[in-house]
């Protein structure tokens, strides 16, 4: 399980589709917190509600009720969720709670007893039942139209594609299997059909997500699904190939997130070298010292991981590697932490995130001995991030003068904010265009020459 950086919380999630309520139409607002997997859950809930005739409100006051989709992985995320629930109660008064923190209903109602209902993660039917009870539907099939791709909370040009729920790992610091259950993979044809609809709706980048993308299909014994006159196996390699072929000739970017470093990951690298999927792997390594990994109940194979990284780069020199790490895990000694820094020096990862260890209610790591004092955790975090920043700065400096394809995310009076193939939205860096951007629009793919670099971002000029 990877610890994923939370999305910045919007005041109220806004759907892609302008949604002016007709007279008498019930209206729902949505606050979506947490990781992209939770965002997909929010999109599914809103799509179902929109199909039933509900309008989607972009503000609190215009909603008959507000759904808060919560995050409950860390104590800090729980606090943010409680704060969001409180804000929705103050601004609207009629609030339904769902998501990961919903697995602890007493925790929520203890802080906010006035919420109308609490449901757990991916309990779509329960959420709909709660909405029906709070705000009865009033559908009009002649007016209430649903876009083919459903309701999306991301910009029009990219979309998250969830391929499975749950996780079979038993990491001691994680309670995701308790909240979301064991791995449940979607059939391959269902994933591909959704991807096709998204591409037809104008999506230019698909971000493949799950708790463990590498394990996709294990629970289904990698069964076959009918797809366009042939059969496709429920396996990440086969799925990635099909997704890449879906975008052949249309410049559809396919980006893989939360990929565990199983041996079969090496089979994805040729697909990246061929250009079928982006040369980008988001892999949650978490640590490098074998004893720390053992206490985490993670695979302790840091040395072999370095060999795998070298092989990936040999077969696909353009590959970008992103990962997340935990510092200050119970029992982590200075020597173990130094091993992590030395490993980072060798691995030279392109994009790195870091968390200071926190106890999570229900996690087995809470009971481990030798918890690290907060001041030492902060010191190690600072040293780790200084190392990661220096690596990032050097890698980006080496891109000055290179010609890259970028996707445009936003355009305003000052310029265009873009991303390269090495950058996932919201968690990685940006490339900025300050001149000649006036004709650009979000979703455009343009070629630029990199002119300047900082620790995490690039600046470039449009070619041609």
Secondary structure, DSSP 4 states (H G I P E B T S, - for coil): ---PPPPPPPSS---SS--PPPTT--EEEEEE-SSHHHHHHHHHHHHHHHHTT-EE-SSSTT-SEEEEEE--SSHHHHHHHHHHHHHHHHHTS-EEEEEGGGG-HHHHHHH-TT-SEE--TT-HHHHHHHHHHHS-----TTT----TT---SS-TTEEEEE-EE------TT--HHHHH-S-EEPPHHHHHHHHHHHHHTT--EEEEE-S-GGGTTGGGTT-EEEETTEEEESSHHHHHHHHHHHTTTTT-EEEE-S----GGGHHHHHHHHHTSS-SEEE---B---HHHHHHHT----HHHHHHHHHHHHHH-TT-EEEEEEEES-TT--HHHHHHHHHHHHHH--SEEEEEE----TT-GGGG-S-PPPHHHHHHHHHHHHHHHHHHHHHHHHTTTT-EEEEEEEEEETTEEEEEETT--TTTS--EEE-SS-TT--TT-EEEEEEEEE-SS-EEEEE--
